[in-house]
C-alpha cells in the first residue's frame, strides 16, 4: 500500500519540480555555509541585507497573491508574503536592537 502511494507521488513529480527542489536544497545549504562564515562585525550588515531580500520577496509575491488563482499557487504566494513580512519585521527589530547596543537613538 505504501509503495503504491509513493509511486503515485513520484509519478506526479515532473522534471521541472525536481530541478526546483534540487536548487532550493542547494541554495539552503550554500546560504547556511555563507552565513556561518560571516564575522561578528558584519552581523548588522547581514541583517540589513536579509531584511532587504525579504522586502523584495514580499514586493514580488504581492501581485501574485492578489491574482485570483485557486489552489496551490494562492496558498504558496500567501505563505511567501507571510514569511517575507516576518523577515522584514525581524530584520528591522534586529537592527533597532543593534543600534541601541551601540549607543544610537
Phi, psi and omega in degrees: 000314180295322178298322179294318179295315179296324177296321178293318179295315180295326179291333181280340182283125179266172179298320180295322178293319178295319178295319178297317178296319177297313180295321177297315179296316179298317180294323179295313180292321178295318178297317178297321180294318180295317181295324178296332183269000181283127178290153183302334180291342182258009182299323179297316178294323178294320178297320179295320180292320179294320177297320178293321178294321178293320178297321178296320178297321178295314182297321181287324184279337183301312179298323179290324178291328180283340179292146183273073177254126179278160169087219189294322182298317179294319180294317181293320179290326176295317178295320179297319178294318180295315180292318178297319178296320177296323177294320179295310181296316179298319178296319178294319178295321179295316179294324178296317178296318178295322181290327176291326178293328182272002177094011178280177180277000000 
